[in-house]
Amino acid sequence: MRKLYWKLFTLQDRNKIIFEVPRLINYHGIIIHLSLLSDYCLNLTVEIDGAQIASLADELSGYFAIAKQDDSFNEPAIVFISIRFSAARGEHKSIVPNVPG
């Protein structure tokens, strides 16, 4: 099984990335682990078919600077993705909607 390590950086809003990026990833592969480290970093472990790696990288290039990936692999792969939020201050704040009751 092939293993890839992607370190990605963004200036975009953390909540937007947390909502949209896993949705894109699930279209191409399966998230087998996700962890949020304060507001600094989002780590994902993704299991993906080798033929889908290039299309996933293309989708993510709309949010991050990511190099073109080779799509000639037919074997499954594990992609370790670390997304760093450049505007992080170390104060983790989660938006919780008001629920009546």
N, CA and C atoms as an extended XYZ file, in Angstrom:
303
Properties=species:S:1:pos:R:3:atomname:S:1:resname:S:1:resid:I:1 pbc="F F F"
N         0.853       -1.172        0.000 N   MET     1
C         0.000        0.000        0.000 CA  MET     1
C         0.903        1.240        0.000 C   MET     1
N         0.606        2.134       -0.883 N   ARG     2
C         1.375        3.373       -1.023 CA  ARG     2
C         0.963        4.357        0.072 C   ARG     2
N         1.929        5.125        0.609 N   LYS     3
C         1.645        6.129        1.634 CA  LYS     3
C         2.125        7.491        1.145 C   LYS     3
N         1.258        8.482        1.276 N   LEU     4
C         1.578        9.851        0.883 CA  LEU     4
C         1.378       10.767        2.079 C   LEU     4
N         2.200       11.804        2.154 N   TYR     5
C         2.119       12.777        3.232 CA  TYR     5
C         1.968       14.160        2.611 C   TYR     5
N         0.839       14.805        2.851 N   TRP     6
C         0.587       16.141        2.314 CA  TRP     6
C         0.491       17.131        3.463 C   TRP     6
N         1.324       18.180        3.418 N   LYS     7
C         1.245       19.283        4.376 CA  LYS     7
C         0.690       20.477        3.630 C   LYS     7
N        -0.478       20.931        4.049 N   LEU     8
C        -1.172       22.006        3.360 CA  LEU     8
C        -1.361       23.193        4.299 C   LEU     8
N        -1.301       24.400        3.743 N   PHE     9
C        -1.457       25.627        4.513 CA  PHE     9
C        -2.569       26.468        3.898 C   PHE     9
N        -3.296       27.181        4.749 N   THR    10
C        -4.380       28.017        4.237 CA  THR    10
C        -4.554       29.276        5.085 C   THR    10
N        -5.001       30.320        4.431 N   LEU    11
C        -5.390       31.565        5.098 CA  LEU    11
C        -6.909       31.652        5.233 C   LEU    11
N        -7.607       30.693        4.666 N   GLN    12
C        -9.073       30.708        4.665 CA  GLN    12
C        -9.628       30.406        6.052 C   GLN    12
N       -10.906       30.698        6.216 N   ASP    13
C       -11.599       30.477        7.477 CA  ASP    13
C       -11.579       29.001        7.868 C   ASP    13
N       -11.217       28.737        9.108 N   ARG    14
C       -11.109       27.368        9.614 CA  ARG    14
C       -12.435       26.618        9.517 C   ARG    14
N       -13.536       27.256        9.896 N   ASN    15
C       -14.840       26.580        9.863 CA  ASN    15
C       -15.245       26.202        8.447 C   ASN    15
N       -14.931       27.052        7.482 N   LYS    16
C       -15.238       26.754        6.079 CA  LYS    16
C       -14.459       25.524        5.615 C   LYS    16
N       -13.177       25.464        5.938 N   ILE    17
C       -12.318       24.333        5.542 CA  ILE    17
C       -12.786       23.046        6.216 C   ILE    17
N       -13.099       23.124        7.514 N   ILE    18
C       -13.543       21.939        8.255 CA  ILE    18
C       -14.835       21.377        7.676 C   ILE    18
N       -15.690       22.234        7.143 N   PHE    19
C       -16.950       21.785        6.558 CA  PHE    19
C       -16.769       21.256        5.133 C   PHE    19
N       -16.033       21.978        4.294 N   GLU    20
C       -15.980       21.665        2.868 CA  GLU    20
C       -14.952       20.596        2.486 C   GLU    20
N       -13.785       20.611        3.092 N   VAL    21
C       -12.720       19.687        2.680 CA  VAL    21
C       -13.069       18.222        2.948 C   VAL    21
N       -13.575       17.840        4.127 N   PRO    22
C       -13.948       16.430        4.310 CA  PRO    22
C       -15.012       15.960        3.312 C   PRO    22
N       -15.909       16.854        2.925 N   ARG    23
C       -16.918       16.512        1.927 CA  ARG    23
C       -16.267       16.167        0.591 C   ARG    23
N       -15.274       16.965        0.182 N   LEU    24
C       -14.540       16.688       -1.059 CA  LEU    24
C       -13.763       15.378       -0.965 C   LEU    24
N       -13.133       15.160        0.167 N   ILE    25
C       -12.331       13.953        0.352 CA  ILE    25
C       -13.218       12.706        0.303 C   ILE    25
N       -14.371       12.758        0.944 N   ASN    26
C       -15.275       11.599        0.962 CA  ASN    26
C       -15.803       11.249       -0.415 C   ASN    26
N       -15.788       12.183       -1.336 N   TYR    27
C       -16.196       11.905       -2.706 CA  TYR    27
C       -15.176       11.003       -3.407 C   TYR    27
N       -13.895       11.123       -3.022 N   HIS    28
C       -12.812       10.379       -3.676 CA  HIS    28
C       -12.298        9.194       -2.860 C   HIS    28
N       -12.444        9.245       -1.563 N   GLY    29
C       -11.913        8.194       -0.706 CA  GLY    29
C       -12.689        8.137        0.598 C   GLY    29
N       -12.089        7.507        1.596 N   ILE    30
C       -12.738        7.335        2.899 CA  ILE    30
C       -11.836        7.919        3.977 C   ILE    30
N       -12.385        8.817        4.783 N   ILE    31
C       -11.638        9.355        5.924 CA  ILE    31
C       -11.690        8.310        7.024 C   ILE    31
N       -10.517        7.804        7.402 N   ILE    32
C       -10.481        6.789        8.462 CA  ILE    32
C       -10.066        7.375        9.805 C   ILE    32
N        -9.557        8.609        9.779 N   HIS    33
C        -9.228        9.291       11.037 CA  HIS    33
C        -9.218       10.791       10.785 C   HIS    33
N        -9.783       11.531       11.726 N   LEU    34
C        -9.809       12.987       11.651 CA  LEU    34
C        -9.576       13.530       13.047 C   LEU    34
N        -8.644       14.471       13.192 N   SER    35
C        -8.422       15.100       14.493 CA  SER    35
C        -8.160       16.584       14.297 C   SER    35
N        -8.728       17.378       15.188 N   LEU    36
C        -8.570       18.820       15.172 CA  LEU    36
C        -7.711       19.198       16.368 C   LEU    36
N        -6.573       19.817       16.105 N   LEU    37
C        -5.668       20.221       17.167 CA  LEU    37
C        -5.823       21.717       17.392 C   LEU    37
N        -6.587       22.073       18.421 N   SER    38
C        -6.940       23.457       18.717 CA  SER    38
C        -7.432       24.103       17.435 C   SER    38
N        -7.018       25.315       17.150 N   ASP    39
C        -7.399       25.911       15.868 CA  ASP    39
C        -6.195       25.993       14.945 C   ASP    39
N        -5.127       25.283       15.287 N   TYR    40
C        -3.900       25.307       14.502 CA  TYR    40
C        -3.908       24.352       13.320 C   TYR    40
N        -4.455       23.178       13.519 N   CYS    41
C        -4.220       22.112       12.550 CA  CYS    41
C        -5.377       21.120       12.510 C   CYS    41
N        -5.646       20.627       11.314 N   LEU    42
C        -6.607       19.560       11.092 CA  LEU    42
C        -5.845       18.413       10.438 C   LEU    42
N        -5.842       17.247       11.066 N   ASN    43
C        -5.154       16.076       10.527 CA  ASN    43
C        -6.179       15.049       10.067 C   ASN    43
N        -5.972       14.544        8.856 N   LEU    44
C        -6.859       13.531        8.300 CA  LEU    44
C        -6.031       12.371        7.775 C   LEU    44
N        -6.552       11.171        7.937 N   THR    45
C        -5.985        9.986        7.316 CA  THR    45
C        -7.047        9.462        6.362 C   THR    45
N        -6.653        9.325        5.097 N   VAL    46
C        -7.602        8.976        4.045 CA  VAL    46
C        -7.157        7.712        3.334 C   VAL    46
N        -8.068        6.776        3.167 N   GLU    47
C        -7.811        5.593        2.347 CA  GLU    47
C        -8.449        5.864        0.988 C   GLU    47
N        -7.658        5.677       -0.064 N   ILE    48
C        -8.105        6.069       -1.393 CA  ILE    48
C        -7.537        5.120       -2.441 C   ILE    48
N        -8.286        4.925       -3.506 N   ASP    49
C        -7.807        4.150       -4.640 CA  ASP    49
C        -6.735        4.966       -5.360 C   ASP    49
N        -5.682        4.319       -5.805 N   GLY    50
C        -4.577        5.022       -6.453 CA  GLY    50
C        -4.991        5.860       -7.646 C   GLY    50
N        -6.004        5.423       -8.366 N   ALA    51
C        -6.473        6.163       -9.538 CA  ALA    51
C        -7.184        7.457       -9.164 C   ALA    51
N        -7.603        7.604       -7.904 N   GLN    52
C        -8.323        8.796       -7.451 CA  GLN    52
C        -7.424        9.872       -6.848 C   GLN    52
N        -6.138        9.568       -6.658 N   ILE    53
C        -5.236       10.506       -5.991 CA  ILE    53
C        -5.106       11.816       -6.768 C   ILE    53
N        -4.916       11.736       -8.070 N   ALA    54
C        -4.753       12.943       -8.884 CA  ALA    54
C        -6.021       13.796       -8.877 C   ALA    54
N        -7.190       13.166       -8.943 N   SER    55
C        -8.430       13.947       -8.946 CA  SER    55
C        -8.682       14.585       -7.577 C   SER    55
N        -8.305       13.911       -6.493 N   LEU    56
C        -8.421       14.511       -5.160 CA  LEU    56
C        -7.507       15.729       -5.055 C   LEU    56
N        -6.283       15.608       -5.523 N   ALA    57
C        -5.348       16.731       -5.484 CA  ALA    57
C        -5.876       17.908       -6.307 C   ALA    57
N        -6.477       17.617       -7.463 N   ASP    58
C        -7.066       18.682       -8.283 CA  ASP    58
C        -8.198       19.391       -7.540 C   ASP    58
N        -9.047       18.630       -6.865 N   GLU    59
C       -10.150       19.224       -6.097 CA  GLU    59
C        -9.621       20.100       -4.965 C   GLU    59
N        -8.596       19.614       -4.260 N   LEU    60
C        -8.046       20.364       -3.135 CA  LEU    60
C        -7.252       21.590       -3.574 C   LEU    60
N        -6.811       21.613       -4.834 N   SER    61
C        -6.030       22.763       -5.319 CA  SER    61
C        -6.862       24.045       -5.354 C   SER    61
N        -8.178       23.941       -5.253 N   GLY    62
C        -9.027       25.118       -5.142 CA  GLY    62
C        -8.923       25.786       -3.782 C   GLY    62
N        -8.381       25.074       -2.796 N   TYR    63
C        -8.243       25.589       -1.434 CA  TYR    63
C        -6.789       25.767       -1.007 C   TYR    63
N        -5.900       24.946       -1.564 N   PHE    64
C        -4.501       24.925       -1.129 CA  PHE    64
C        -3.575       24.879       -2.338 C   PHE    64
N        -2.326       25.258       -2.113 N   ALA    65
C        -1.297       25.067       -3.137 CA  ALA    65
C        -0.818       23.623       -3.000 C   ALA    65
N        -1.113       22.805       -3.984 N   ILE    66
C        -0.755       21.384       -3.929 CA  ILE    66
C        -0.204       20.966       -5.290 C   ILE    66
N         0.852       20.187       -5.268 N   ALA    67
C         1.507       19.755       -6.508 CA  ALA    67
C         0.651       18.725       -7.238 C   ALA    67
N         0.813       18.670       -8.548 N   LYS    68
C         0.140       17.636       -9.347 CA  LYS    68
C         0.597       16.266       -8.857 C   LYS    68
N        -0.316       15.332       -8.842 N   GLN    69
C        -0.010       13.984       -8.376 CA  GLN    69
C        -0.047       13.005       -9.534 C   GLN    69
N         0.789       11.990       -9.431 N   ASP    70
C         0.853       10.937      -10.441 CA  ASP    70
C        -0.387       10.053      -10.317 C   ASP    70
N        -1.069        9.818      -11.430 N   ASP    71
C        -2.286        9.003      -11.381 CA  ASP    71
C        -2.099        7.625      -12.008 C   ASP    71
N        -0.855        7.180      -12.097 N   SER    72
C        -0.586        5.900      -12.746 CA  SER    72
C        -0.596        4.712      -11.775 C   SER    72
N        -0.905        4.940      -10.514 N   PHE    73
C        -0.903        3.860       -9.532 CA  PHE    73
C        -2.275        3.203       -9.474 C   PHE    73
N        -2.284        1.890       -9.452 N   ASN    74
C        -3.541        1.141       -9.397 CA  ASN    74
C        -3.813        0.567       -8.016 C   ASN    74
N        -2.837        0.639       -7.143 N   GLU    75
C        -3.007        0.067       -5.815 CA  GLU    75
C        -3.631        1.086       -4.856 C   GLU    75
N        -4.311        0.623       -3.820 N   PRO    76
C        -4.864        1.541       -2.814 CA  PRO    76
C        -3.743        2.308       -2.122 C   PRO    76
N        -4.090        3.453       -1.569 N   ALA    77
C        -3.106        4.293       -0.904 CA  ALA    77
C        -3.693        4.866        0.380 C   ALA    77
N        -2.799        5.238        1.277 N   ILE    78
C        -3.161        5.972        2.481 CA  ILE    78
C        -2.535        7.359        2.333 C   ILE    78
N        -3.361        8.393        2.487 N   VAL    79
C        -2.870        9.768        2.389 CA  VAL    79
C        -3.036       10.408        3.766 C   VAL    79
N        -1.921       10.860        4.329 N   PHE    80
C        -1.923       11.572        5.602 CA  PHE    80
C        -1.921       13.059        5.256 C   PHE    80
N        -2.983       13.756        5.609 N   ILE    81
C        -3.132       15.163        5.259 CA  ILE    81
C        -3.100       15.995        6.538 C   ILE    81
N        -2.208       16.976        6.563 N   SER    82
C        -2.129       17.915        7.676 CA  SER    82
C        -2.421       19.301        7.128 C   SER    82
N        -3.514       19.892        7.589 N   ILE    83
C        -3.915       21.223        7.137 CA  ILE    83
C        -3.617       22.212        8.254 C   ILE    83
N        -2.743       23.179        7.970 N   ARG    84
C        -2.372       24.206        8.954 CA  ARG    84
C        -3.130       25.487        8.645 C   ARG    84
N        -3.673       26.095        9.677 N   PHE    85
C        -4.411       27.342        9.523 CA  PHE    85
C        -3.490       28.494        9.908 C   PHE    85
N        -3.116       29.310        8.934 N   SER    86
C        -2.148       30.388        9.152 CA  SER    86
C        -2.662       31.467       10.091 C   SER    86
N        -3.965       31.653       10.158 N   ALA    87
C        -4.535       32.696       11.011 CA  ALA    87
C        -4.827       32.195       12.427 C   ALA    87
N        -4.322       31.035       12.793 N   ALA    88
C        -4.608       30.441       14.101 CA  ALA    88
C        -3.974       31.248       15.225 C   ALA    88
N        -4.694       31.302       16.363 N   ARG    89
C        -4.205       32.016       17.530 CA  ARG    89
C        -4.076       31.098       18.751 C   ARG    89
N        -4.470       29.858       18.607 N   GLY    90
C        -4.391       28.929       19.725 CA  GLY    90
C        -5.634       28.944       20.598 C   GLY    90
N        -6.662       29.663       20.164 N   GLU    91
C        -7.911       29.725       20.916 CA  GLU    91
C        -8.964       28.926       20.153 C   GLU    91
N        -9.239       27.758       20.620 N   HIS    92
C       -10.202       26.889       19.935 CA  HIS    92
C       -11.621       27.317       20.299 C   HIS    92
N       -12.363       27.762       19.297 N   LYS    93
C       -13.751       28.171       19.500 CA  LYS    93
C       -14.619       27.418       18.512 C   LYS    93
N       -15.586       26.698       19.024 N   SER    94
C       -16.526       25.988       18.174 CA  SER    94
C       -17.858       26.717       18.192 C   SER    94
N       -18.428       26.895       17.026 N   ILE    95
C       -19.726       27.532       16.929 CA  ILE    95
C       -20.798       26.492       17.231 C   ILE    95
N       -21.581       26.726       18.282 N   VAL    96
C       -22.631       25.812       18.680 CA  VAL    96
C       -23.964       26.539       18.497 C   VAL    96
N       -24.857       25.990       17.695 N   PRO    97
C       -26.135       26.664       17.486 CA  PRO    97
C       -27.004       26.619       18.744 C   PRO    97
N       -27.824       27.631       18.883 N   ASN    98
C       -28.783       27.666       20.013 CA  ASN    98
C       -29.884       26.661       19.746 C   ASN    98
N       -30.130       25.819       20.722 N   VAL    99
C       -31.178       24.808       20.591 CA  VAL    99
C       -32.245       25.122       21.648 C   VAL    99
N       -33.466       25.317       21.197 N   PRO   100
C       -34.519       25.613       22.199 CA  PRO   100
C       -34.753       24.428       23.120 C   PRO   100
N       -35.054       24.749       24.363 N   GLY   101
C       -35.387       23.690       25.307 CA  GLY   101
C       -34.546       23.730       26.448 C   GLY   101
